[in-house]
Amino acid sequence: MSKDYSSFGAAYRDFKVKEEVYVPEPPEEFSGDNPFTKMAPIRGELKDIKFDGTYTYLDKSLKFKIMHILIYLTTWLLAFPLNRIRFGLRIEGREKIRRNRKLFANGMMTVCNHVHRWDMICVLQAMRYRMAWIPMYAQPFRGKDGYLMKYIGGLAIPDEHSGLRKFDKALNELHAGKKWFHIFPESCSWRFYAPLRPFKIGAFNMAYRFAIPVVPLMISFRPRTGWRKLFGNREPLITIRVGDPILPDLNAPRKEEAARMRDTAHKTMLDMAGIVSNPWPSTID
């Protein structure tokens, strides 16, 4: 038996979940037509930064290295415990990381739905506190939080063609160092949105290019109960689930294989969340 949430608006059309699945009421109206509508405003006055061939996409300075470590230490010491306390973070399926660790020897790609301001922290905790490199839209780097995004491991995707070569060089260097990449393939955050939106293909093209496995993760929600109501009832508690790695078949054509990995990740995440009927396909590109 499943529940129907069409009353939540056009973006929940045909959305149904298993009986035991909790779906929070959305805090805002989402677009029923464009799943890539950017809902989160960029904080602060925008800086005049050009993400072109002159921008340093992979900062190797001593200042960056020190700040990168300090930001992660702060995250480990403060944000991780607070995430457990305030949002009741539960992690399911993390044993799959340990079981498949040999597959990650040359790096990995993780993907997750983008539905919470702390969803990247949830991913880091689920992946046992590894350091991640996160390709992101360039525009938010111009805002007040741009420095934090950079020091946590954010890589600004160039918005000018002249920056693509340097950006690709940065990705190649990180892969050569067997680093972990994370991408939110829904591309932008919709707070507490329970359906799974379509995926951009870039993460899966990148996984094929570097011959690394894709690990899907899925965030879903629980009602706020007990003493955690002291933090307010507006924000639900969080569960993140880890799926099995999806391996690229390098004998298959890149375009077809990237699409297969995308579709497999999307389906896996729907299953992990207990979604019976989803309003979006895996892609609308």
Rosetta blueprint (number, residue, H / E / L):
1 M L
2 S E
3 K E
4 D E
5 Y L
6 S H
7 S H
8 F H
9 G L
10 A H
11 A H
12 Y H
13 R L
14 D L
15 F L
16 K E
17 V E
18 K E
19 E L
20 E L
21 V L
22 Y E
23 V L
24 P L
25 E L
26 P L
27 P L
28 E L
29 E L
30 F L
31 S L
32 G L
33 D L
34 N L
35 P L
36 F L
37 T L
38 K L
39 M L
40 A L
41 P L
42 I L
43 R L
44 G L
45 E L
46 L L
47 K L
48 D L
49 I L
50 K L
51 F L
52 D L
53 G L
54 T L
55 Y L
56 T L
57 Y L
58 L L
59 D L
60 K L
61 S L
62 L H
63 K H
64 F H
65 K H
66 I H
67 M H
68 H H
69 I H
70 L H
71 I H
72 Y H
73 L H
74 T H
75 T H
76 W H
77 L H
78 L H
79 A H
80 F H
81 P H
82 L H
83 N H
84 R H
85 I H
86 R H
87 F L
88 G L
89 L L
90 R E
91 I E
92 E E
93 G L
94 R L
95 E H
96 K H
97 I H
98 R H
99 R H
100 N L
101 R H
102 K H
103 L H
104 F H
105 A L
106 N L
107 G L
108 M E
109 M E
110 T E
111 V E
112 C E
113 N L
114 H L
115 V L
116 H L
117 R L
118 W L
119 D H
120 M H
121 I H
122 C H
123 V H
124 L H
125 Q H
126 A H
127 M L
128 R L
129 Y L
130 R L
131 M L
132 A E
133 W E
134 I E
135 P E
136 M E
137 Y E
138 A L
139 Q H
140 P H
141 F H
142 R H
143 G L
144 K L
145 D L
146 G H
147 Y H
148 L H
149 M H
150 K H
151 Y H
152 I L
153 G L
154 G E
155 L E
156 A E
157 I E
158 P L
159 D L
160 E L
161 H H
162 S H
163 G H
164 L H
165 R H
166 K H
167 F H
168 D H
169 K H
170 A H
171 L H
172 N H
173 E H
174 L H
175 H H
176 A H
177 G L
178 K L
179 K L
180 W E
181 F E
182 H E
183 I E
184 F L
185 P L
186 E L
187 S L
188 C L
189 S L
190 W L
191 R L
192 F L
193 Y L
194 A L
195 P L
196 L L
197 R L
198 P L
199 F L
200 K L
201 I L
202 G H
203 A H
204 F H
205 N H
206 M H
207 A H
208 Y H
209 R H
210 F H
211 A L
212 I L
213 P L
214 V E
215 V E
216 P E
217 L E
218 M E
219 I E
220 S E
221 F E
222 R E
223 P L
224 R L
225 T L
226 G H
227 W H
228 R H
229 K H
230 L H
231 F H
232 G L
233 N L
234 R L
235 E L
236 P L
237 L E
238 I E
239 T E
240 I E
241 R E
242 V E
243 G L
244 D L
245 P L
246 I E
247 L L
248 P L
249 D L
250 L L
251 N L
252 A L
253 P L
254 R H
255 K H
256 E H
257 E H
258 A H
259 A H
260 R H
261 M H
262 R H
263 D H
264 T H
265 A H
266 H H
267 K H
268 T H
269 M H
270 L H
271 D H
272 M H
273 A H
274 G L
275 I E
276 V E
277 S E
278 N L
279 P L
280 W L
281 P L
282 S L
283 T L
284 I L
285 D L
